[in-house]
Amino acid sequence: NFSPMLRYRFLSALVLIPPVVGLIFLGERWFLALVAVVITLSGYEYANITRHGGAQSSTGLIVGFSWLALLVAYYQTPNLLWPGTVLFTFVALAWALFRFERGAQMAVVDWAFTLTGGLYLGWTGAHFILLRGLSITVDGQPVDVGLGWVVIALSCAWIADTSAYFVGRSCGKHKMMPHLSPNKTWEGYLGGLMGGILAGGAWPWLAGLLHLSQPLGLNIWHGLAIGAMVAILAPLGDLGESMIKRWANVKDSGHLIPGHGGMFDRLDSLLWAAVLVYYYAIWVI
């Protein structure tokens, strides 16, 4: 029998996955809008977490820089990222200086949390846009391969996370990092690794059925490597968010998604998956 929490998780996934997949398929500004909404909500939740811990990071600066990073990735103008990052750093410092002068003793910590939030959510989040924008030229014609790469990244992360969840619930005994995440076990982690490898290994076969193998340049070894890489490293995103939540003494980043918590709770490991798959695609394949 499913527990109430598990039912909520299942129903939330059932409702959310179809529109998300639809927007990924549409691409272009539809996908940009989806990522912008997700990053904005995550930035708001991140700032709230830091406030629970006694800090006061700037939601406006975090979200503002995140939007800049997403637009730079979408319009492919990387030359604007350097001055934009410098401007973000300096404006955040000026904001902290004025707050410190007015008696905010945590202003230095606030500045650090603001910079971290903008870079972590905005800069890494922009890799979703970079990944979706990948294309190659075949017989002189551009071919969209970004759709395939985004679906591979998300599916490997989701399947690894789901496998870890069920294996950990059923037979997890050895705590992985009890101070950061008391419910995570080594058995669950290994279950997630197996799930990620199976998902990655299945993609060359699925890509062949969809006539995507040649454009993606995907073979069984690449699929296994991607699945393993995502399953091994993406949980660090989850643990990183857990570290911030434990510091602030909060359980979830929000209550937006029943059974899952907040948007940041769902995004944490996906950020890593997008970055890992993007650089594997452009550097290895």
Salt bridges, closest charged atoms under 4 A:
ASP110 OD2 - ARG99 NH1 2.38
ASP144 OD2 - ARG132 NH1 2.98
ASP161 OD2 - ARG266 NH1 3.93
GLU187 OE2 - HIS174 ND1 2.49
ASP238 OD2 - LYS184 NZ 2.48
GLU241 OE1 - LYS245 NZ 3.86
ASP252 OD2 - LYS251 NZ 3.79
ASP265 OD1 - LYS245 NZ 2.89
